[in-house]
Amino acid sequence: MAEYIPPTLDWVREQVELYESSGGTEGTTLLDTGLPCILVTHKGNKTGGIRKIPVMRVKVGDSYVLIGSYGGREKNPVWVYNLRAHPDVTIRDETEVMKMHVREVTDDPERQKLWDAGVAAYSKYDDYQKKTDRKIPVFIAEPA
């Protein structure tokens, strides 16, 4: 079994630890927003290690939309490359833990629908897209 590699950013690591150690009853909102988040457990592209990240909860039916905004920075968050290489993930939504399969959505009509769901959950996604020249990646995590 692969080794868990904790996030390097203190606030992310602390949020993951609180979310996990409480069994999903604490740490379920993103630090600066107060909005609900999920934990995505995935495999590192380069390390092969187990990685965990909090991501804004955007639910569409039984699926989750994952938006690689990185606050509008010029590069993608590392987890985008991890999901592209290893699409089988586990999602914790509070106390519920589910095996999911992720796919990147590049088809414009489907992507727009999922993007709109993301913006409805967190309006700053539109601001982030305006800050960067890259097309922010959009993924859908569906039940495995």
N, CA, C and O of each residue as an XYZ file, in Angstrom:
576
protein
N       0.843     -1.183      0.000
C       0.000      0.000      0.000
C       0.891      1.249      0.000
O       1.936      1.272      0.650
N       0.475      2.270     -0.722
C       1.240      3.500     -0.840
C       1.221      4.289      0.467
O       0.285      4.185      1.259
N       2.259      5.070      0.671
C       2.389      5.897      1.862
C       1.611      7.195      1.696
O       1.579      7.773      0.610
N       0.978      7.654      2.787
C       0.279      8.936      2.791
C       1.300     10.062      2.863
O       2.199     10.040      3.703
N       1.158     11.039      1.985
C       2.014     12.219      1.978
C       1.135     13.418      2.311
O       0.328     13.837      1.481
N       1.277     13.980      3.518
C       0.431     15.101      3.930
C       0.659     16.333      3.059
O       1.745     16.500      2.502
N      -0.344     17.195      2.934
C      -0.180     18.446      2.192
C       0.931     19.299      2.810
O       1.154     19.255      4.019
N       1.617     20.064      1.981
C       2.718     20.890      2.471
C       2.236     22.201      3.077
O       2.880     22.729      3.983
N       1.121     22.737      2.600
C       0.594     23.973      3.174
C      -0.041     23.675      4.530
O      -0.868     22.771      4.650
N       0.350     24.439      5.551
C      -0.125     24.180      6.911
C      -1.645     24.150      7.006
O      -2.208     23.218      7.580
N      -2.320     25.162      6.449
C      -3.776     25.235      6.614
C      -4.469     24.069      5.927
O      -5.489     23.581      6.413
N      -3.924     23.616      4.795
C      -4.531     22.480      4.085
C      -4.321     21.206      4.901
O      -5.248     20.419      5.088
N      -3.093     21.012      5.383
C      -2.795     19.827      6.188
C      -3.670     19.788      7.445
O      -4.213     18.741      7.799
N      -3.803     20.935      8.112
C      -4.617     20.994      9.327
C      -6.089     20.710      9.033
O      -6.764     20.039      9.814
N      -6.579     21.219      7.911
C      -7.975     20.965      7.550
C      -8.194     19.486      7.262
O      -9.174     18.905      7.728
N      -7.302     18.877      6.509
C      -7.415     17.447      6.204
C      -7.383     16.634      7.499
O      -8.193     15.726      7.683
N      -6.451     16.958      8.391
C      -6.340     16.219      9.649
C      -7.606     16.343     10.490
O      -8.075     15.352     11.051
N      -8.164     17.552     10.583
C      -9.391     17.759     11.358
C     -10.562     17.010     10.729
O     -11.321     16.339     11.429
N     -10.708     17.122      9.425
C     -11.802     16.457      8.699
C     -11.735     14.946      8.938
O     -12.729     14.312      9.293
N     -10.539     14.387      8.734
C     -10.366     12.936      8.858
C     -10.486     12.468     10.309
O     -11.177     11.488     10.585
N      -9.819     13.162     11.242
C      -9.797     12.702     12.639
C     -11.168     12.789     13.301
O     -11.449     12.064     14.256
N     -12.022     13.679     12.793
C     -13.367     13.812     13.365
C     -14.374     12.876     12.697
O     -15.546     12.849     13.071
N     -13.915     12.116     11.715
C     -14.840     11.249     10.984
C     -15.799     12.027     10.103
O     -16.861     11.529      9.730
N     -15.414     13.265      9.770
C     -16.240     14.083      8.879
C     -17.267     14.936      9.590
O     -18.204     15.429      8.962
N     -17.107     15.118     10.898
C     -18.050     15.969     11.635
C     -17.495     17.366     11.889
O     -18.238     18.257     12.300
N     -16.184     17.574     11.649
C     -15.551     18.885     11.809
C     -14.650     19.140     10.602
O     -14.262     18.212      9.892
N     -14.328     20.415     10.387
C     -13.436     20.765      9.284
C     -14.083     20.634      7.922
O     -13.392     20.475      6.916
N     -15.395     20.698      7.881
C     -16.135     20.423      6.642
C     -16.444     21.675      5.825
O     -17.177     21.618      4.837
N     -15.873     22.815      6.249
C     -16.019     24.034      5.453
C     -14.635     24.580      5.141
O     -13.717     24.472      5.954
N     -14.491     25.167      3.955
C     -13.199     25.726      3.572
C     -12.880     26.933      4.435
O     -13.741     27.767      4.713
N     -11.657     27.006      4.842
C     -11.155     27.982      5.796
C     -11.647     29.406      5.571
O     -12.231     30.005      6.473
N     -11.421     29.948      4.395
C     -11.706     31.371      4.177
C     -13.105     31.649      3.649
O     -13.461     32.808      3.436
N     -13.906     30.610      3.434
C     -15.214     30.824      2.819
C     -16.382     30.450      3.722
O     -17.466     31.023      3.609
N     -16.166     29.500      4.609
C     -17.264     28.970      5.397
C     -18.194     28.092      4.581
O     -19.246     27.674      5.064
N     -17.806     27.810      3.338
C     -18.635     26.999      2.446
C     -18.226     25.532      2.537
O     -17.064     25.231      2.809
N     -19.174     24.611      2.312
C     -18.890     23.185      2.469
C     -17.813     22.686      1.508
O     -17.718     23.124      0.362
N     -17.011     21.758      2.015
C     -15.991     21.137      1.178
C     -16.022     19.626      1.360
O     -16.617     19.107      2.304
N     -15.377     18.947      0.450
C     -15.192     17.508      0.488
C     -13.695     17.247      0.538
O     -12.895     18.137      0.248
N     -13.318     16.032      0.904
C     -11.923     15.619      0.819
C     -11.784     14.640     -0.331
O     -12.567     13.699     -0.460
N     -10.791     14.868     -1.154
C     -10.509     13.970     -2.269
C      -9.189     13.265     -1.967
O      -8.143     13.903     -1.849
N      -9.254     11.950     -1.844
C      -8.059     11.137     -1.639
C      -7.690     10.543     -2.986
O      -8.508      9.900     -3.644
N      -6.442     10.768     -3.386
C      -6.007     10.358     -4.717
C      -4.538      9.950     -4.677
O      -3.871     10.076     -3.650
N      -4.056      9.467     -5.794
C      -2.675      8.996     -5.896
C      -1.827     10.050     -6.588
O      -2.232     10.625     -7.598
N      -0.640     10.300     -6.032
C       0.274     11.266     -6.626
C       0.825     10.786     -7.952
O       1.222      9.628     -8.086
N       0.848     11.667     -8.923
C       1.331     11.355    -10.261
C       2.815     10.988    -10.264
O       3.210     10.015    -10.906
N       3.630     11.753     -9.557
C       5.075     11.513     -9.552
C       5.517     10.617     -8.398
O       6.401      9.777     -8.568
N       4.910     10.791     -7.229
C       5.356     10.068     -6.039
C       4.697      8.704     -5.887
O       5.278      7.795     -5.293
N       3.496      8.557     -6.417
C       2.734      7.329     -6.198
C       2.143      7.272     -4.801
O       1.480      6.299     -4.440
N       2.384      8.322     -4.007
C       1.881      8.371     -2.639
C       0.417      8.761     -2.583
O      -0.145      9.266     -3.555
N      -0.187      8.522     -1.440
C      -1.583      8.891     -1.214
C      -1.622     10.366     -0.842
O      -0.907     10.812      0.056
N      -2.458     11.111     -1.537
C      -2.611     12.550     -1.303
C      -4.061     12.833     -0.919
O      -4.968     12.113     -1.335
N      -4.278     13.882     -0.125
C      -5.632     14.285      0.281
C      -5.728     15.792      0.179
O      -4.845     16.521      0.632
N      -6.831     16.254     -0.433
C      -7.038     17.691     -0.576
C      -8.497     18.049     -0.301
O      -9.404     17.307     -0.678
N      -8.721     19.186      0.354
C     -10.092     19.688      0.473
C     -10.440     20.466     -0.791
O      -9.636     21.250     -1.295
N     -11.633     20.239     -1.288
C     -12.119     20.916     -2.496
C     -13.555     21.379     -2.229
O     -14.317     20.704     -1.537
N     -13.905     22.523     -2.779
C     -15.268     23.045     -2.630
C     -16.275     21.952     -3.013
O     -16.110     21.279     -4.030
N     -17.320     21.783     -2.189
C     -18.342     20.786     -2.512
C     -19.307     21.368     -3.533
O     -20.048     22.311     -3.253
N     -19.275     20.780     -4.725
C     -20.206     21.130     -5.795
C     -20.803     19.800     -6.234
O     -20.154     19.015     -6.925
N     -22.038     19.556     -5.829
C     -22.683     18.267     -6.106
C     -23.713     18.440     -7.212
O     -24.518     19.372     -7.203
N     -23.665     17.512     -8.165
C     -24.627     17.461     -9.262
C     -25.136     16.022     -9.308
O     -24.440     15.122     -9.776
N     -26.344     15.821     -8.822
C     -26.870     14.455     -8.726
C     -26.034     13.652     -7.751
O     -25.823     14.080     -6.617
N     -25.552     12.483     -8.180
C     -24.693     11.633     -7.348
C     -23.216     11.912     -7.588
O     -22.361     11.199     -7.063
N     -22.910     12.927     -8.363
C     -21.541     13.228     -8.755
C     -21.062     14.538     -8.131
O     -21.853     15.330     -7.620
N     -19.751     14.742     -8.187
C     -19.140     15.958     -7.652
C     -18.325     16.642     -8.748
O     -17.640     15.985     -9.533
N     -18.409     17.951     -8.787
C     -17.629     18.755     -9.732
C     -16.380     19.234     -8.992
O     -16.471     19.794     -7.899
N     -15.230     19.010     -9.592
C     -13.958     19.431     -9.014
C     -13.346     20.465     -9.949
O     -13.094     20.175    -11.119
N     -13.109     21.655     -9.446
C     -12.629     22.757    -10.277
C     -11.213     23.126     -9.849
O     -10.978     23.493     -8.698
N     -10.278     23.027    -10.782
C      -8.862     23.294    -10.509
C      -8.514     24.759    -10.636
O      -7.665     25.128    -11.447
N      -9.152     25.589     -9.853
C      -8.994     27.042    -10.002
C      -7.664     27.548     -9.495
O      -7.070     28.426    -10.121
N      -7.179     27.034     -8.396
C      -5.938     27.476     -7.756
C      -5.932     28.987     -7.572
O      -4.897     29.643     -7.692
N      -7.120     29.524     -7.277
C      -7.240     30.953     -7.014
C      -6.936     31.838     -8.218
O      -6.680     33.032     -8.063
N      -6.963     31.257     -9.417
C      -6.690     32.032    -10.620
C      -5.207     32.166    -10.946
O      -4.824     32.977    -11.790
N      -4.374     31.372    -10.280
C      -2.938     31.404    -10.594
C      -2.704     30.943    -12.027
O      -3.588     30.360    -12.655
N      -1.519     31.206    -12.530
C      -1.191     30.881    -13.930
C      -0.958     29.389    -14.171
O      -0.918     28.951    -15.321
N      -0.804     28.606    -13.106
C      -0.608     27.167    -13.285
C      -1.689     26.398    -12.543
O      -2.343     26.918    -11.639
N      -1.856     25.160    -12.943
C      -2.840     24.295    -12.305
C      -2.341     23.835    -10.941
O      -1.134     23.741    -10.721
N      -3.268     23.546    -10.022
C      -2.834     22.896     -8.784
C      -2.307     21.503     -9.120
O      -2.748     20.893    -10.094
N      -1.380     21.005     -8.333
C      -0.753     19.707     -8.602
C      -1.784     18.590     -8.691
O      -1.612     17.641     -9.457
N      -2.856     18.700     -7.910
C      -3.829     17.605     -7.914
C      -4.472     17.397     -9.279
O      -4.948     16.299     -9.567
N      -4.499     18.417    -10.122
C      -5.049     18.264    -11.472
C      -4.272     17.192    -12.232
O      -4.870     16.332    -12.880
N      -2.944     17.240    -12.155
C      -2.097     16.263    -12.849
C      -2.243     14.879    -12.218
O      -2.184     13.860    -12.906
N      -2.434     14.859    -10.905
C      -2.641     13.575    -10.231
C      -3.927     12.907    -10.712
O      -3.939     11.707    -10.986
N      -5.011     13.682    -10.815
C      -6.287     13.108    -11.263
C      -6.237     12.685    -12.723
O      -6.850     11.688    -13.104
N      -5.515     13.432    -13.537
C      -5.384     13.040    -14.945
C      -4.679     11.695    -15.073
O      -5.033     10.880    -15.924
N      -3.677     11.467    -14.222
C      -2.905     10.225    -14.284
C      -3.579      9.072    -13.552
O      -3.459      7.917    -13.960
N      -4.292      9.387    -12.467
C      -4.893      8.351    -11.614
C      -6.332      8.757    -11.274
O      -6.572      9.387    -10.244
N      -7.277      8.401    -12.129
C      -8.647      8.902    -11.980
C      -9.511      8.210    -10.921
O     -10.635      8.647    -10.677
N      -9.020      7.158    -10.296
C      -9.802      6.507     -9.247
C      -9.482      7.168     -7.915
O      -8.329      7.208     -7.486
N     -10.519      7.684     -7.269
C     -10.346      8.455     -6.040
C     -11.353      7.998     -4.991
O     -12.273      7.229     -5.270
N     -11.151      8.492     -3.790
C     -12.135      8.344     -2.725
C     -12.556      9.745     -2.313
O     -11.713     10.623     -2.128
N     -13.838      9.953     -2.171
C     -14.348     11.253     -1.736
C     -15.033     11.084     -0.394
O     -15.861     10.192     -0.204
N     -14.671     11.959      0.531
C     -15.354     12.027      1.829
C     -16.191     13.290      1.807
O     -15.664     14.394      1.670
N     -17.493     13.122      1.942
C     -18.426     14.240      2.051
C     -19.021     14.133      3.449
O     -19.978     13.395      3.685
N     -18.434     14.885      4.360
C     -18.744     14.787      5.785
C     -18.515     13.352      6.240
O     -17.377     12.885      6.192
N     -19.533     12.640      6.675
C     -19.323     11.287      7.214
C     -19.421     10.198      6.147
O     -19.136      9.034      6.428
N     -19.812     10.554      4.952
C     -19.962      9.566      3.874
C     -18.672      9.476      3.063
O     -18.110     10.494      2.659
N     -18.207      8.237      2.829
C     -16.980      7.991      2.072
C     -17.348      7.117      0.874
O     -17.968      6.064      1.023
N     -16.949      7.581     -0.333
C     -17.352      6.904     -1.563
C     -16.183      6.720     -2.517
O     -15.340      7.606     -2.656
N     -16.136      5.572     -3.169
C     -15.196      5.346     -4.263
C     -15.779      6.024     -5.502
O     -16.952      5.838     -5.828
N     -14.952      6.810     -6.184
C     -15.421      7.552     -7.353
C     -14.393      7.422     -8.477
O     -13.230      7.090     -8.247
N     -14.849      7.688     -9.678
C     -13.973      7.733    -10.851
C     -14.085      9.143    -11.426
O     -15.184      9.653    -11.641
N     -12.946      9.754    -11.666
C     -12.904     11.142    -12.124
C     -12.571     11.184    -13.613
O     -11.755     10.412    -14.116
N     -13.229     12.108    -14.295
C     -12.845     12.379    -15.692
C     -12.849     13.879    -15.894
O     -13.687     14.602    -15.355
N     -11.885     14.328    -16.689
C     -11.827     15.749    -17.007
C     -12.858     16.038    -18.088
O     -12.991     15.277    -19.047
N     -13.579     17.124    -17.935
C     -14.637     17.482    -18.877
C     -14.123     18.620    -19.756
O     -13.881     19.731    -19.286
N     -13.965     18.316    -21.032
C     -13.479     19.319    -21.978
C     -14.528     19.664    -23.020
O     -14.399     20.669    -23.719
N     -15.563     18.845    -23.134
C     -16.668     19.119    -24.055
C     -17.385     20.384    -23.578
O     -17.891     20.434    -22.457
N     -17.424     21.397    -24.432
C     -17.903     22.707    -23.992
C     -19.306     22.726    -23.387
O     -19.473     23.328    -22.326
N     -20.326     22.106    -23.989
C     -21.652     22.185    -23.350
C     -21.685     21.533    -21.961
O     -22.249     22.098    -21.024
N     -21.083     20.351    -21.829
C     -21.069     19.687    -20.523
C     -20.207     20.478    -19.539
O     -20.588     20.658    -18.383
N     -19.053     20.946    -19.997
C     -18.167     21.716    -19.138
C     -18.870     22.982    -18.637
O     -18.762     23.328    -17.461
N     -19.582     23.665    -19.520
C     -20.271     24.896    -19.131
C     -21.329     24.624    -18.060
O     -21.476     25.398    -17.114
N     -22.057     23.534    -18.212
C     -23.075     23.161    -17.226
C     -22.427     22.932    -15.859
O     -22.941     23.387    -14.837
N     -21.295     22.222    -15.847
C     -20.608     21.933    -14.591
C     -19.946     23.190    -14.030
O     -19.940     23.406    -12.818
N     -19.388     24.022    -14.921
C     -18.808     25.289    -14.485
C     -19.876     26.162    -13.810
O     -19.641     26.753    -12.756
N     -21.038     26.226    -14.435
C     -22.137     27.020    -13.875
C     -22.539     26.503    -12.487
O     -22.847     27.291    -11.593
N     -22.535     25.187    -12.314
C     -22.846     24.615    -10.992
C     -21.776     25.043     -9.987
O     -22.086     25.345     -8.835
N     -20.525     25.067    -10.424
C     -19.444     25.508     -9.558
C     -19.591     26.967     -9.167
O     -19.422     27.320     -8.000
N     -19.902     27.808    -10.126
C     -20.066     29.242     -9.864
C     -21.276     29.480     -8.951
O     -21.254     30.383     -8.114
N     -22.319     28.678     -9.111
C     -23.483     28.814     -8.227
C     -23.096     28.496     -6.778
O     -23.631     29.092     -5.843
N     -22.166     27.555     -6.600
C     -21.711     27.198     -5.257
C     -20.694     28.203     -4.722
O     -20.646     28.467     -3.521
N     -19.873     28.767     -5.629
C     -18.793     29.658     -5.215
C     -18.531     30.654     -6.350
O     -17.820     30.346     -7.306
N     -19.105     31.827     -6.232
C     -19.078     32.806     -7.327
C     -17.671     33.276     -7.692
O     -17.473     33.783     -8.796
N     -16.695     33.126     -6.810
C     -15.337     33.589     -7.106
C     -14.668     32.799     -8.227
O     -13.658     33.247     -8.771
N     -15.209     31.635     -8.584
C     -14.625     30.885     -9.703
C     -14.580     31.750    -10.966
O     -13.598     31.706    -11.706
N     -15.627     32.530    -11.218
C     -15.608     33.416    -12.391
C     -14.486     34.443    -12.282
O     -13.820     34.728    -13.277
N     -14.263     35.003    -11.095
C     -13.169     35.949    -10.890
C     -11.824     35.280    -11.140
O     -10.933     35.871    -11.751
N     -11.681     34.056    -10.669
C     -10.427     33.329    -10.868
C     -10.160     33.104    -12.354
O      -9.022     33.234    -12.806
N     -11.210     32.766    -13.122
C     -11.008     32.543    -14.552
C     -10.568     33.830    -15.241
O      -9.758     33.790    -16.167
N     -11.089     34.962    -14.801
C     -10.709     36.251    -15.394
C      -9.262     36.617    -15.074
O      -8.636     37.363    -15.826
N      -8.724     36.103    -13.968
C      -7.357     36.422    -13.550
C      -6.291     35.659    -14.325
O      -5.121     36.042    -14.297
N      -6.670     34.591    -15.013
C      -5.675     33.734    -15.643
C      -5.983     33.510    -17.120
O      -7.134     33.577    -17.550
N      -4.925     33.240    -17.887
C      -5.089     32.920    -19.302
C      -5.404     31.442    -19.522
O      -5.903     31.061    -20.581
N      -5.113     30.616    -18.526
C      -5.381     29.180    -18.708
C      -6.870     28.894    -18.570
O      -7.586     29.599    -17.858
N      -7.317     27.876    -19.242
C      -8.698     27.428    -19.082
C      -8.717     26.528    -17.855
O      -8.126     25.448    -17.856
N      -9.397     26.978    -16.816
C      -9.402     26.246    -15.552
C     -10.014     24.858    -15.763
O     -11.123     24.735    -16.284
N      -9.282     23.812    -15.353
C      -9.781     22.455    -15.536
C     -11.024     22.158    -14.700
O     -11.151     22.595    -13.557
N     -11.921     21.412    -15.300
C     -13.151     20.981    -14.639
C     -13.219     19.451    -14.745
O     -13.072     18.878    -15.825
N     -13.444     18.816    -13.601
C     -13.555     17.359    -13.540
C     -14.928     17.008    -12.962
O     -15.538     17.798    -12.241
N     -15.393     15.811    -13.297
C     -16.587     15.267    -12.670
C     -16.172     13.942    -12.021
O     -15.566     13.081    -12.658
N     -16.510     13.807    -10.754
C     -16.264     12.553    -10.020
C     -17.591     11.823     -9.939
O     -18.559     12.311     -9.356
N     -17.612     10.646    -10.538
C     -18.842      9.864    -10.622
C     -18.695      8.573     -9.838
O     -17.583      8.068     -9.686
N     -19.799      8.027     -9.334
C     -19.706      6.769     -8.574
C     -18.988      5.687     -9.372
O     -19.242      5.497    -10.561
N     -18.093      4.989     -8.696
C     -17.308      3.945     -9.382
C     -18.145      2.705     -9.601
O     -17.659      1.723    -10.161
